Amino acid sequence: MPPLSWERPARPSQECRLPEVRRAYRLQLLVAVAATVLFGLGVAFPALGAATALLFFVGLPMPGALVLGAAISICLFAVLVRRATNWLAVLGDHRFERAVALSLERRFGRRDGFFVGVRLSPTETFATRFLDSHEDVGMVFLDEGALVFEGMRNRVVIERESVTHLSTTPVQGFAHLGALFCAVHHGDTPLFLESRRKRTIRQNVQDTLELGRAIGDWAGAA
């Protein structure tokens, strides 16, 4: 396979480094948000009606039944939407993955990348906690001498001999609750990777573990 030009890593930039995948990325976000909102609405109104009717049936006056029913339905809505977001956030990823893979294949002539979301900082922000657990999305390549992440915004290069160890850590974000990061330790700040290749969070957990094993085998062969 032709090597990537990892010897001269580009500086991280907030500009989109893969402008041709913007449409696929926006579509992926639109699908996830729309699916979550529709699911939430489909739960909230039936739950409100059912809770109100039950409370009124057991003897609570209608105003009180309506208020308490609304409170119950809101709590149920919050719990279920959080769980639904956990699964629906990955909808549309396959179209996005194809767009990224095609863009990088044109650039490097390779299709062996591993589609991931990454977090570059060990410190969580409001955005990574509640909006998207990943600061960037792209492909990880295991080159002969370096691990290379080619993302929409950032390019990260980790030379193989600098990898000290790997670990796993739970993803705490709202949309990826229950998922796992594979942390590649190579100095002061590890690189956190999570697979986005599968259609469910559960499957992506297994895929992330497989990625960790592949990186471990690659690093151990140095």
Backbone hydrogen bonds in HBPLUS format (Angstrom, degrees):
<---DONOR---> <-ACCEPTOR-->    atom                        ^
c    i                          cat <-CA-CA->   ^        H-A-AA   ^      H-
h    n   atom  resd res      DA  || num        DHA   H-A  angle D-A-AA Bond
n    s   type  num  typ     dist DA aas  dist angle  dist       angle   num
A0017-ARG N   A0152-MET O   2.33 MM 135  5.03 163.7  1.35 166.6 167.2     1
A0021-VAL N   A0018-LEU O   3.06 MM   3  5.90 171.9  2.06 128.4 131.0     2
A0022-ARG N   A0019-PRO O   3.27 MM   3  5.49 168.3  2.28 111.8 114.4     3
A0025-TYR N   A0021-VAL O   3.00 MM   4  6.23 156.7  2.06 154.8 162.1     4
A0026-ARG N   A0022-ARG O   2.87 MM   4  6.10 166.0  1.89 158.9 161.8     5
A0027-LEU N   A0023-ARG O   2.94 MM   4  6.09 153.6  2.01 146.1 153.9     6
A0028-GLN N   A0024-ALA O   2.95 MM   4  6.13 153.3  2.02 142.3 149.4     7
A0029-LEU N   A0025-TYR O   3.04 MM   4  6.37 159.2  2.08 150.9 155.7     8
A0030-LEU N   A0026-ARG O   2.88 MM   4  6.08 158.3  1.93 146.5 153.0     9
A0031-VAL N   A0027-LEU O   2.88 MM   4  6.09 162.6  1.91 154.5 158.1    10
A0032-ALA N   A0028-GLN O   3.09 MM   4  6.29 164.5  2.11 147.6 151.7    11
A0033-VAL N   A0029-LEU O   2.93 MM   4  6.11 169.6  1.94 156.4 159.1    12
A0034-ALA N   A0030-LEU O   2.88 MM   4  5.89 168.9  1.89 152.2 156.0    13
A0035-ALA N   A0031-VAL O   2.91 MM   4  5.92 162.8  1.94 147.7 153.1    14
A0036-THR N   A0032-ALA O   3.06 MM   4  6.16 156.2  2.12 142.8 149.4    15
A0037-VAL N   A0033-VAL O   2.92 MM   4  6.13 165.2  1.94 156.8 160.5    16
A0038-LEU N   A0034-ALA O   2.93 MM   4  6.05 167.7  1.95 152.2 156.0    17
A0039-PHE N   A0035-ALA O   3.01 MM   4  6.08 155.2  2.07 140.9 148.1    18
A0040-GLY N   A0036-THR O   2.87 MM   4  6.08 160.3  1.91 148.2 154.0    19
A0041-LEU N   A0037-VAL O   2.90 MM   4  6.17 163.7  1.92 156.3 159.6    20
A0042-GLY N   A0038-LEU O   2.94 MM   4  6.05 151.9  2.02 142.3 150.6    21
A0043-VAL N   A0039-PHE O   3.03 MM   4  6.31 127.0  2.32 141.6 155.2    22
A0043-VAL N   A0040-GLY O   3.13 MM   3  5.17 138.5  2.31  96.0 107.7    23
A0044-ALA N   A0040-GLY O   2.83 MM   4  5.98 167.2  1.84 158.2 161.7    24
A0047-ALA N   A0043-VAL O   3.03 MM   4  6.00 155.5  2.10 150.7 158.5    25
A0048-LEU N   A0044-ALA O   2.91 MM   4  6.10 155.0  1.97 151.2 158.0    26
A0049-GLY N   A0045-PHE O   3.04 MM   4  6.27 167.3  2.06 154.9 157.6    27
A0050-ALA N   A0046-PRO O   2.89 MM   4  6.02 164.9  1.91 151.5 156.0    28
A0051-ALA N   A0047-ALA O   2.91 MM   4  5.94 166.3  1.93 150.2 154.2    29
A0052-THR N   A0048-LEU O   3.00 MM   4  6.02 163.5  2.03 147.4 152.5    30
A0053-ALA N   A0049-GLY O   2.98 MM   4  6.04 163.8  2.01 146.6 151.6    31
A0054-LEU N   A0050-ALA O   3.01 MM   4  6.12 157.2  2.06 145.8 151.9    32
A0055-LEU N   A0051-ALA O   2.99 MM   4  6.15 164.1  2.01 149.9 154.1    33
A0056-PHE N   A0052-THR O   2.92 MM   4  6.07 159.0  1.97 151.0 157.1    34
A0057-PHE N   A0053-ALA O   2.91 MM   4  5.99 148.3  2.02 140.4 149.6    35
A0058-VAL N   A0054-LEU O   3.07 MM   4  6.36 144.1  2.20 145.1 153.3    36
A0060-LEU N   A0055-LEU O   3.09 MM   5  5.66 158.0  2.14 156.8 150.2    37
A0059-GLY N   A0056-PHE O   3.16 MM   3  5.27 157.7  2.21 102.5 108.9    38
A0065-ALA N   A0061-PRO O   2.76 MM   4  5.92 161.2  1.80 160.4 166.5    39
A0066-LEU N   A0062-MET O   2.80 MM   4  5.90 156.7  1.86 156.1 161.1    40
A0067-VAL N   A0063-PRO O   3.03 MM   4  6.29 161.6  2.07 149.0 153.4    41
A0068-LEU N   A0064-GLY O   2.90 MM   4  6.03 173.8  1.90 155.7 157.8    42
A0069-GLY N   A0065-ALA O   2.77 MM   4  5.67 150.3  1.85 138.1 148.0    43
A0070-ALA N   A0066-LEU O   2.87 MM   4  5.98 149.2  1.96 139.6 147.8    44
A0071-ALA N   A0067-VAL O   3.01 MM   4  6.33 154.9  2.07 146.7 153.3    45
A0072-ILE N   A0068-LEU O   2.92 MM   4  6.21 161.2  1.95 151.5 156.2    46
A0073-SER N   A0069-GLY O   2.88 MM   4  6.06 162.9  1.91 149.2 154.2    47
A0074-ILE N   A0070-ALA O   2.89 MM   4  6.04 152.2  1.97 147.0 154.5    48
A0075-CYS N   A0071-ALA O   3.08 MM   4  6.32 161.3  2.11 148.1 152.5    49
A0076-LEU N   A0072-ILE O   2.93 MM   4  6.18 163.2  1.96 152.0 157.0    50
A0077-PHE N   A0073-SER O   2.73 MM   4  5.84 154.5  1.80 143.4 151.5    51
A0078-ALA N   A0074-ILE O   2.89 MM   4  6.14 159.0  1.93 149.5 154.2    52
A0079-VAL N   A0075-CYS O   3.04 MM   4  6.30 164.7  2.06 151.7 155.2    53
A0080-LEU N   A0076-LEU O   2.92 MM   4  6.05 173.6  1.92 156.7 158.8    54
A0081-VAL N   A0077-PHE O   2.83 MM   4  5.78 159.3  1.87 149.5 156.1    55
A0082-ARG N   A0078-ALA O   3.03 MM   4  6.04 153.0  2.11 138.5 146.0    56
A0083-ARG N   A0079-VAL O   3.12 MM   4  6.40 157.6  2.17 143.1 149.1    57
A0084-ALA N   A0080-LEU O   2.67 MM   4  5.88 155.7  1.72 148.0 156.2    58
A0085-THR N   A0081-VAL O   2.73 MM   4  5.78 162.7  1.76 149.1 153.5    59
A0086-ASN N   A0082-ARG O   3.17 MM   4  6.31 146.2  2.29 136.3 144.9    60
A0087-TRP N   A0084-ALA O   2.92 MM   3  5.27 136.0  2.12 104.7 116.5    61
A0088-LEU N   A0084-ALA O   2.66 MM   4  5.84 171.4  1.67 164.5 167.8    62
A0089-ALA N   A0085-THR O   2.95 MM   4  5.44 144.5  2.08 140.1 142.9    63
A0091-LEU N   A0088-LEU O   3.07 MM   3  5.44 165.5  2.10 114.5 119.2    64
A0093-ASP N   A0090-VAL O   3.21 MM   3  5.60 160.7  2.25 130.7 131.6    65
A0096-PHE N   A0092-GLY O   3.33 MM   4  6.59 161.6  2.37 148.0 153.3    66
A0097-GLU N   A0093-ASP O   2.70 MM   4  5.91 155.9  1.75 153.1 160.3    67
A0098-ARG N   A0094-HIS O   3.04 MM   4  6.24 160.3  2.08 145.0 149.3    68
A0099-ALA N   A0095-ARG O   3.14 MM   4  6.40 154.6  2.21 143.9 150.4    69
A0100-VAL N   A0096-PHE O   2.99 MM   4  6.28 161.8  2.02 154.5 158.9    70
A0101-ALA N   A0097-GLU O   2.82 MM   4  5.97 171.1  1.82 158.4 161.3    71
A0102-LEU N   A0098-ARG O   2.94 MM   4  6.00 161.0  1.97 145.9 151.0    72
A0103-SER N   A0099-ALA O   3.05 MM   4  6.18 158.5  2.10 143.2 149.3    73
A0104-LEU N   A0100-VAL O   2.96 MM   4  6.22 162.5  1.99 156.4 160.5    74
A0105-GLU N   A0101-ALA O   2.85 MM   4  5.96 145.1  1.97 143.7 154.1    75
A0106-ARG N   A0102-LEU O   3.04 MM   4  6.22 156.5  2.09 147.4 152.4    76
A0107-ARG N   A0103-SER O   3.22 MM   4  6.45 141.8  2.37 133.8 144.2    77
A0108-PHE N   A0104-LEU O   2.78 MM   4  5.89 161.0  1.82 152.3 156.4    78
A0109-GLY N   A0105-GLU O   2.60 MM   4  4.45 141.1  1.74 124.2 133.8    79
A0114-PHE N   A0140-VAL O   2.86 MM  26  4.97 150.6  1.95 132.7 142.3    80
A0140-VAL N   A0114-PHE O   2.92 MM  26  4.97 152.5  2.00 127.2 135.5    81
A0196-ARG N   A0115-PHE O   3.16 MM  81  5.90 163.8  2.18 137.8 135.7    82
A0116-VAL N   A0138-GLY O   2.92 MM  22  5.73 166.7  1.94 159.6 164.1    83
A0138-GLY N   A0116-VAL O   3.00 MM  22  5.73 163.6  2.03 163.8 169.0    84
A0117-GLY N   A0194-GLU O   2.81 MM  77  5.27 158.7  1.85 154.6 160.6    85
A0194-GLU N   A0117-GLY O   2.90 MM  77  5.27 146.8  2.01 158.1 163.3    86
A0118-VAL N   A0136-ASP O   2.85 MM  18  5.44 165.5  1.87 156.8 157.9    87
A0135-GLU N   A0118-VAL O   2.70 MM  17  5.94 141.8  1.84 150.2 162.4    88
A0136-ASP N   A0118-VAL O   3.34 MM  18  5.44 148.2  2.44 144.3 145.5    89
A0119-ARG N   A0192-PHE O   2.96 MM  73  5.05 149.1  2.06 134.2 141.9    90
A0192-PHE N   A0119-ARG O   3.16 MM  73  5.05 164.3  2.19 163.2 158.7    91
A0129-ARG N   A0125-THR O   2.93 MM   4  6.00 137.9  2.11 145.1 157.0    92
A0130-PHE N   A0126-PHE O   2.95 MM   4  5.97 164.2  1.98 152.9 155.5    93
A0131-LEU N   A0127-ALA O   2.86 MM   4  4.93 144.3  1.98 128.6 139.4    94
A0132-ASP N   A0127-ALA O   2.84 MM   5  6.06 161.9  1.87 151.6 157.9    95
A0174-PHE N   A0129-ARG O   2.74 MM  45  6.12 148.3  1.84 147.6 156.0    96
A0152-MET N   A0137-VAL O   3.19 MM  15  6.20 140.3  2.35 147.3 152.7    97
A0139-MET N   A0150-GLU O   3.00 MM  11  5.36 155.8  2.06 143.9 142.6    98
A0150-GLU N   A0139-MET O   2.86 MM  11  5.36 163.6  1.89 162.4 165.0    99
A0141-PHE N   A0148-VAL O   2.76 MM   7  5.14 162.0  1.79 152.3 158.7   100
A0148-VAL N   A0141-PHE O   2.89 MM   7  5.14 169.2  1.90 154.4 158.1   101
A0143-ASP N   A0146-ALA O   2.84 MM   3  5.15 141.8  1.99 164.3 162.7   102
A0160-ARG N   A0145-GLY O   2.90 MM  15  5.46 172.4  1.90 131.1 132.5   103
A0147-LEU N   A0158-ILE O   2.76 MM  11  5.06 164.3  1.78 150.0 150.0   104
A0158-ILE N   A0147-LEU O   2.82 MM  11  5.06 165.5  1.84 153.4 158.1   105
A0149-PHE N   A0156-VAL O   2.79 MM   7  5.00 167.4  1.81 152.5 156.8   106
A0156-VAL N   A0149-PHE O   2.99 MM   7  5.00 156.6  2.05 138.7 146.1   107
A0151-GLY N   A0154-ASN O   2.87 MM   3  5.13 155.5  1.93 172.4 177.9   108
A0162-SER N   A0159-GLU O   2.94 MM   3  5.48 150.8  2.02 114.9 124.3   109
A0163-VAL N   A0160-ARG O   3.22 MM   3  5.65 163.6  2.25 112.8 117.6   110
A0164-THR N   A0185-HIS O   2.86 MM  21  5.73 156.1  1.92 146.3 154.3   111
A0185-HIS N   A0165-HIS O   3.02 MM  20  5.49 156.8  2.07 167.7 174.5   112
A0167-SER N   A0183-ALA O   3.09 MM  16  5.16 147.1  2.20 139.0 147.2   113
A0183-ALA N   A0167-SER O   2.72 MM  16  5.16 164.8  1.74 153.4 157.4   114
A0169-THR N   A0181-PHE O   3.04 MM  12  5.27 152.5  2.11 140.7 147.7   115
A0181-PHE N   A0169-THR O   2.81 MM  12  5.27 168.4  1.82 159.9 163.9   116
A0171-VAL N   A0179-ALA O   2.92 MM   8  5.23 165.4  1.95 133.0 131.2   117
A0176-HIS N   A0173-GLY O   3.27 MM   3  5.35 147.0  2.38 100.2 109.6   118
A0179-ALA N   A0176-HIS O   3.01 MM   3  5.57 157.9  2.06 141.8 142.1   119
A0182-CYS N   A0193-LEU O   2.71 MM  11  5.06 163.3  1.74 150.8 156.1   120
A0193-LEU N   A0182-CYS O   2.86 MM  11  5.06 161.5  1.89 136.9 143.2   121
A0184-VAL N   A0191-LEU O   2.84 MM   7  5.09 167.5  1.86 144.6 147.2   122
A0191-LEU N   A0184-VAL O   3.01 MM   7  5.09 156.5  2.07 133.8 137.5   123
A0204-ASN N   A0200-THR O   3.04 MM   4  6.29 151.4  2.12 144.9 153.4   124
A0205-VAL N   A0201-ILE O   2.92 MM   4  6.24 138.8  2.09 149.0 160.2   125
A0206-GLN N   A0202-ARG O   3.43 MM   4  6.84 157.9  2.48 146.2 149.3   126
A0207-ASP N   A0203-GLN O   2.98 MM   4  6.27 152.7  2.06 143.7 152.3   127
A0208-THR N   A0204-ASN O   2.78 MM   4  5.91 149.5  1.88 143.5 151.0   128
A0209-LEU N   A0205-VAL O   3.06 MM   4  6.37 153.9  2.13 146.9 153.6   129
A0210-GLU N   A0206-GLN O   2.99 MM   4  6.30 150.0  2.08 142.8 151.2   130
A0211-LEU N   A0207-ASP O   2.90 MM   4  6.19 151.0  1.98 144.3 152.4   131
A0212-GLY N   A0208-THR O   2.90 MM   4  6.21 154.7  1.97 146.7 153.5   132
A0213-ARG N   A0209-LEU O   3.00 MM   4  6.32 151.8  2.08 145.1 152.2   133
A0214-ALA N   A0210-GLU O   2.93 MM   4  6.22 155.3  1.99 147.9 154.9   134
A0215-ILE N   A0211-LEU O   2.88 MM   4  6.16 158.1  1.93 154.5 160.2   135
A0216-GLY N   A0212-GLY O   2.85 MM   4  6.03 154.4  1.92 144.5 152.4   136
A0217-ASP N   A0213-ARG O   2.88 MM   4  6.12 158.9  1.93 150.1 154.8   137
A0218-TRP N   A0214-ALA O   2.93 MM   4  6.09 158.0  1.98 143.4 150.2   138
A0219-ALA N   A0215-ILE O   2.76 MM   4  5.95 166.4  1.78 154.0 157.5   139
A0220-GLY N   A0216-GLY O   2.88 MM   4  5.92 152.3  1.96 142.5 150.7   140
A0221-ALA N   A0218-TRP O   3.23 MM   3  5.34 146.3  2.35  98.5 108.2   141
A0222-ALA N   A0219-ALA O   3.23 MM   3  5.62 163.4  2.26 112.5 115.1   142
